[in-house]
Amino acid sequence: MKITLCLAVWVVTLMVVGLQAQRPQPAKRFPQLTMDQLNEQQRPLGEAIMKVSSVGLSGPYNPMLRSPVMGERMFALLEYLRFNTSVPRRLNELAILIQARLWTSQVEWYAHHPLAIKAGLSESVAADLKEGRRPSSMQPDEAVVYDFCMELSTTHAVSDATFKRAKEVLTDQQIVDLIMVSGAYTTIAMLLNAAEEPVPAGQTPPLQPLRAR
C-alpha cells in the first residue's frame, strides 16, 4: 500500500513538473540582447558594459542598448557615480540602496546590496532598509545620507535643517554628487521597472513590495 501511494505521488509530481515546463514563459518587453546581436552602434557600449557589469548585458543595460547614444552617455555618468564620485563608497552604495528600496527595484538591490556590504555598510542597516524601516544602527554620516536622500525623494525638497546637517559632514561637491547618484539610480530603477527586467535566472527577487505609507 505504501509503495503504491509513493508511486502515485511520484507520478503526480512528474506530471506537475512537466506541465510547469510546458507552460510558456511571459515574453520580455525587451528581448535579451547578446553580444552577437549588437550592431555597430551598440557594440562599443556592449563591450564597455561587459568589463564592469555583474549581470552581463541584462538588467538596465538590455533596454539601454536600444538607444546606444543615450546609453553611452548614461553609462559614462554611472561610471563616474560608481567609481569616481567624491562620496565615500559606503555612503554612495547606501544612497543607491535607498532608491532600490523606494522603487522596489529588484535588479538594483540584487546588484548593489553585496557592493554596499563590501564597502562597509552593516548587514543590520541593510536589513532594516530592506524592510522599509529607518535603520536603527546607522553611523552618524549614514544617518545624514539616509535622511537627506529620503527627504529629497519623498517630499521632493530638502529642509534647511537637513541641508545644514549634510554640510556638517559632506563637502559641497559630495552633496551635489549625492543628489546626482540618487537621481541617476532613480532613472535606472524606472528603466528596470518599466522594462520588467528580472534578476538573473535561478535567483529569487530580494525585495517585497513596501507597505503603503
C-alpha positions as a Markdown table, in Angstrom:
| # | Residue | x | y | z |
|---|---|---|---|---|
| 1 | Met | 0.0 | 0.0 | 0.0 |
| 2 | Lys | 2.8 | 2.4 | 1.0 |
| 3 | Ile | 4.7 | 1.6 | -2.2 |
| 4 | Thr | 1.6 | 2.2 | -4.3 |
| 5 | Leu | 1.0 | 5.5 | -2.6 |
| 6 | Cys | 4.6 | 6.6 | -3.1 |
| 7 | Leu | 4.4 | 5.7 | -6.8 |
| 8 | Ala | 1.2 | 7.7 | -7.2 |
| 9 | Val | 2.8 | 10.7 | -5.6 |
| 10 | Trp | 5.8 | 10.4 | -7.8 |
| 11 | Val | 3.7 | 10.2 | -10.9 |
| 12 | Val | 1.7 | 13.3 | -9.9 |
| 13 | Thr | 4.9 | 15.2 | -9.1 |
| 14 | Leu | 6.3 | 14.4 | -12.6 |
| 15 | Met | 3.1 | 15.5 | -14.2 |
| 16 | Val | 3.1 | 18.8 | -12.4 |
| 17 | Val | 6.8 | 19.4 | -13.2 |
| 18 | Gly | 6.1 | 18.5 | -16.9 |
| 19 | Leu | 3.1 | 21.0 | -17.0 |
| 20 | Gln | 5.2 | 23.7 | -15.5 |
| 21 | Ala | 8.0 | 23.1 | -18.0 |
| 22 | Gln | 5.5 | 23.3 | -20.9 |
| 23 | Arg | 3.8 | 26.4 | -19.6 |
| 24 | Pro | 5.0 | 29.3 | -21.8 |
| 25 | Gln | 7.1 | 32.0 | -20.0 |
| 26 | Pro | 5.9 | 35.6 | -20.5 |
| 27 | Ala | 7.8 | 37.3 | -23.2 |
| 28 | Lys | 10.2 | 40.0 | -22.1 |
| 29 | Arg | 9.2 | 43.5 | -23.0 |
| 30 | Phe | 12.7 | 43.9 | -24.5 |
| 31 | Pro | 14.1 | 40.6 | -25.6 |
| 32 | Gln | 17.5 | 39.9 | -24.1 |
| 33 | Leu | 20.3 | 41.0 | -26.4 |
| 34 | Thr | 23.6 | 39.2 | -26.8 |
| 35 | Met | 27.0 | 40.5 | -28.0 |
| 36 | Asp | 26.5 | 38.7 | -31.3 |
| 37 | Gln | 23.3 | 40.6 | -31.9 |
| 38 | Leu | 24.7 | 44.1 | -31.3 |
| 39 | Asn | 25.1 | 46.4 | -34.3 |
| 40 | Glu | 28.0 | 48.8 | -35.0 |
| 41 | Gln | 26.4 | 51.5 | -32.8 |
| 42 | Gln | 25.7 | 49.1 | -29.9 |
| 43 | Arg | 28.9 | 47.1 | -29.8 |
| 44 | Pro | 31.2 | 49.6 | -28.2 |
| 45 | Leu | 28.7 | 50.2 | -25.4 |
| 46 | Gly | 28.2 | 46.4 | -25.0 |
| 47 | Glu | 32.0 | 45.8 | -24.7 |
| 48 | Ala | 32.3 | 48.6 | -22.1 |
| 49 | Ile | 29.4 | 47.1 | -20.2 |
| 50 | Met | 30.9 | 43.6 | -20.1 |
| 51 | Lys | 34.0 | 44.9 | -18.4 |
| 52 | Val | 32.2 | 46.1 | -15.3 |
| 53 | Ser | 28.7 | 44.5 | -15.2 |
| 54 | Ser | 27.8 | 41.8 | -12.7 |
| 55 | Val | 24.7 | 41.0 | -14.8 |
| 56 | Gly | 26.3 | 41.0 | -18.2 |
| 57 | Leu | 24.1 | 42.7 | -20.8 |
| 58 | Ser | 20.9 | 42.2 | -18.8 |
| 59 | Gly | 19.5 | 44.4 | -16.1 |
| 60 | Pro | 19.3 | 48.1 | -17.1 |
| 61 | Tyr | 21.8 | 47.6 | -19.9 |
| 62 | Asn | 19.4 | 45.5 | -22.0 |
| 63 | Pro | 17.0 | 48.4 | -22.6 |
| 64 | Met | 19.8 | 51.0 | -22.6 |
| 65 | Leu | 21.3 | 49.3 | -25.6 |
| 66 | Arg | 18.2 | 50.1 | -27.6 |
| 67 | Ser | 19.3 | 53.7 | -27.5 |
| 68 | Pro | 23.0 | 53.4 | -27.8 |
| 69 | Val | 23.9 | 57.2 | -27.9 |
| 70 | Met | 21.8 | 57.8 | -24.8 |
| 71 | Gly | 23.2 | 54.5 | -23.3 |
| 72 | Glu | 26.8 | 55.6 | -23.8 |
| 73 | Arg | 26.2 | 58.9 | -22.0 |
| 74 | Met | 24.3 | 57.3 | -19.2 |
| 75 | Phe | 27.0 | 54.6 | -18.9 |
| 76 | Ala | 29.6 | 57.4 | -18.6 |
| 77 | Leu | 27.6 | 59.1 | -15.9 |
| 78 | Leu | 27.2 | 55.8 | -14.0 |
| 79 | Glu | 30.9 | 55.1 | -14.3 |
| 80 | Tyr | 31.6 | 58.4 | -12.6 |
| 81 | Leu | 28.9 | 58.0 | -9.9 |
| 82 | Arg | 30.1 | 54.4 | -9.1 |
| 83 | Phe | 33.9 | 54.6 | -9.4 |
| 84 | Asn | 35.0 | 58.3 | -9.3 |
| 85 | Thr | 32.5 | 60.1 | -7.2 |
| 86 | Ser | 33.6 | 62.3 | -4.3 |
| 87 | Val | 31.1 | 60.5 | -2.0 |
| 88 | Pro | 32.7 | 57.7 | 0.1 |
| 89 | Arg | 31.8 | 54.3 | -1.4 |
| 90 | Arg | 29.9 | 53.1 | 1.8 |
| 91 | Leu | 27.7 | 56.2 | 1.7 |
| 92 | Asn | 27.3 | 56.1 | -2.1 |
| 93 | Glu | 26.1 | 52.5 | -2.1 |
| 94 | Leu | 23.7 | 53.3 | 0.8 |
| 95 | Ala | 22.2 | 56.1 | -1.4 |
| 96 | Ile | 21.8 | 53.6 | -4.3 |
| 97 | Leu | 20.1 | 51.0 | -2.0 |
| 98 | Ile | 17.7 | 53.7 | -0.8 |
| 99 | Gln | 16.5 | 54.2 | -4.3 |
| 100 | Ala | 16.4 | 50.5 | -5.0 |
| 101 | Arg | 14.1 | 50.1 | -1.9 |
| 102 | Leu | 11.9 | 53.1 | -2.7 |
| 103 | Trp | 11.3 | 51.8 | -6.2 |
| 104 | Thr | 11.3 | 48.1 | -5.3 |
| 105 | Ser | 13.9 | 47.7 | -7.9 |
| 106 | Gln | 14.9 | 44.0 | -7.7 |
| 107 | Val | 17.9 | 44.2 | -10.0 |
| 108 | Glu | 19.2 | 47.3 | -8.4 |
| 109 | Trp | 19.1 | 45.8 | -4.9 |
| 110 | Tyr | 20.4 | 42.4 | -6.2 |
| 111 | Ala | 23.4 | 44.1 | -7.8 |
| 112 | His | 24.2 | 46.7 | -5.1 |
| 113 | His | 23.5 | 45.0 | -1.8 |
| 114 | Pro | 26.7 | 42.9 | -1.9 |
| 115 | Leu | 28.7 | 46.0 | -3.0 |
| 116 | Ala | 27.3 | 48.0 | -0.1 |
| 117 | Ile | 28.3 | 45.3 | 2.4 |
| 118 | Lys | 31.7 | 45.0 | 0.9 |
| 119 | Ala | 32.1 | 48.8 | 1.2 |
| 120 | Gly | 31.4 | 48.7 | 4.9 |
| 121 | Leu | 27.7 | 49.1 | 5.3 |
| 122 | Ser | 26.5 | 46.9 | 8.1 |
| 123 | Glu | 24.1 | 44.0 | 7.5 |
| 124 | Ser | 21.7 | 45.3 | 10.1 |
| 125 | Val | 21.4 | 48.7 | 8.3 |
| 126 | Ala | 20.8 | 46.9 | 5.0 |
| 127 | Ala | 18.3 | 44.6 | 6.6 |
| 128 | Asp | 16.2 | 47.4 | 8.1 |
| 129 | Leu | 16.3 | 49.3 | 4.9 |
| 130 | Lys | 15.2 | 46.2 | 3.0 |
| 131 | Glu | 12.1 | 46.0 | 5.3 |
| 132 | Gly | 11.3 | 49.7 | 4.7 |
| 133 | Arg | 12.4 | 50.8 | 8.2 |
| 134 | Arg | 14.6 | 53.7 | 9.1 |
| 135 | Pro | 17.8 | 51.8 | 10.1 |
| 136 | Ser | 18.3 | 51.9 | 13.8 |
| 137 | Ser | 22.1 | 51.4 | 14.0 |
| 138 | Met | 23.4 | 53.8 | 11.4 |
| 139 | Gln | 26.7 | 55.7 | 11.8 |
| 140 | Pro | 26.2 | 59.5 | 12.0 |
| 141 | Asp | 27.2 | 60.1 | 8.4 |
| 142 | Glu | 24.9 | 57.3 | 7.3 |
| 143 | Ala | 22.0 | 58.9 | 9.1 |
| 144 | Val | 22.7 | 62.2 | 7.4 |
| 145 | Val | 22.7 | 60.5 | 4.0 |
| 146 | Tyr | 19.6 | 58.5 | 4.7 |
| 147 | Asp | 17.6 | 61.5 | 5.9 |
| 148 | Phe | 18.8 | 63.7 | 3.1 |
| 149 | Cys | 18.0 | 61.1 | 0.3 |
| 150 | Met | 14.7 | 60.1 | 1.8 |
| 151 | Glu | 13.5 | 63.7 | 2.3 |
| 152 | Leu | 14.5 | 64.6 | -1.2 |
| 153 | Ser | 12.9 | 61.5 | -2.7 |
| 154 | Thr | 9.7 | 61.5 | -0.8 |
| 155 | Thr | 9.0 | 65.3 | -0.4 |
| 156 | His | 10.9 | 66.5 | -3.5 |
| 157 | Ala | 12.7 | 69.1 | -1.3 |
| 158 | Val | 15.4 | 69.3 | 1.4 |
| 159 | Ser | 14.7 | 71.3 | 4.5 |
| 160 | Asp | 17.2 | 73.9 | 5.8 |
| 161 | Ala | 17.8 | 71.7 | 8.9 |
| 162 | Thr | 18.6 | 68.6 | 6.8 |
| 163 | Phe | 20.8 | 70.6 | 4.4 |
| 164 | Lys | 22.7 | 72.1 | 7.4 |
| 165 | Arg | 23.3 | 68.6 | 8.8 |
| 166 | Ala | 24.6 | 67.5 | 5.4 |
| 167 | Lys | 27.0 | 70.5 | 5.3 |
| 168 | Glu | 28.5 | 69.4 | 8.6 |
| 169 | Val | 29.7 | 66.0 | 7.3 |
| 170 | Leu | 29.9 | 66.5 | 3.5 |
| 171 | Thr | 31.6 | 69.0 | 1.2 |
| 172 | Asp | 29.6 | 70.9 | -1.5 |
| 173 | Gln | 30.9 | 68.5 | -4.2 |
| 174 | Gln | 29.8 | 65.5 | -2.1 |
| 175 | Ile | 26.3 | 66.9 | -1.6 |
| 176 | Val | 26.0 | 67.5 | -5.4 |
| 177 | Asp | 27.3 | 64.0 | -6.2 |
| 178 | Leu | 24.9 | 62.5 | -3.6 |
| 179 | Ile | 22.0 | 64.2 | -5.3 |
| 180 | Met | 23.2 | 63.0 | -8.7 |
| 181 | Val | 23.6 | 59.4 | -7.6 |
| 182 | Ser | 20.1 | 59.4 | -6.2 |
| 183 | Gly | 18.7 | 60.9 | -9.4 |
| 184 | Ala | 20.6 | 58.6 | -11.7 |
| 185 | Tyr | 19.6 | 55.4 | -9.8 |
| 186 | Thr | 16.0 | 56.6 | -9.7 |
| 187 | Thr | 16.3 | 56.7 | -13.5 |
| 188 | Ile | 17.8 | 53.3 | -13.6 |
| 189 | Ala | 15.0 | 51.9 | -11.3 |
| 190 | Met | 12.4 | 53.5 | -13.6 |
| 191 | Leu | 14.0 | 51.8 | -16.6 |
| 192 | Leu | 14.2 | 48.4 | -14.9 |
| 193 | Asn | 10.7 | 48.6 | -13.6 |
| 194 | Ala | 9.1 | 49.7 | -16.9 |
| 195 | Ala | 11.0 | 47.1 | -18.8 |
| 196 | Glu | 10.2 | 44.4 | -16.2 |
| 197 | Glu | 13.9 | 43.3 | -16.2 |
| 198 | Pro | 14.3 | 40.3 | -13.9 |
| 199 | Val | 17.1 | 39.2 | -11.6 |
| 200 | Pro | 19.4 | 36.6 | -13.1 |
| 201 | Ala | 17.8 | 33.2 | -13.8 |
| 202 | Gly | 17.6 | 31.0 | -10.8 |
| 203 | Gln | 17.8 | 33.9 | -8.3 |
| 204 | Thr | 14.9 | 35.0 | -6.1 |
| 205 | Pro | 13.8 | 38.6 | -6.3 |
| 206 | Pro | 15.1 | 40.1 | -3.0 |
| 207 | Leu | 12.5 | 42.7 | -2.2 |
| 208 | Gln | 8.9 | 42.6 | -1.1 |
| 209 | Pro | 6.6 | 45.5 | -2.0 |
| 210 | Leu | 6.6 | 48.3 | 0.5 |
| 211 | Arg | 3.6 | 48.8 | 2.7 |
| 212 | Ala | 1.5 | 51.8 | 1.9 |
| 213 | Arg | 2.7 | 54.8 | 4.0 |
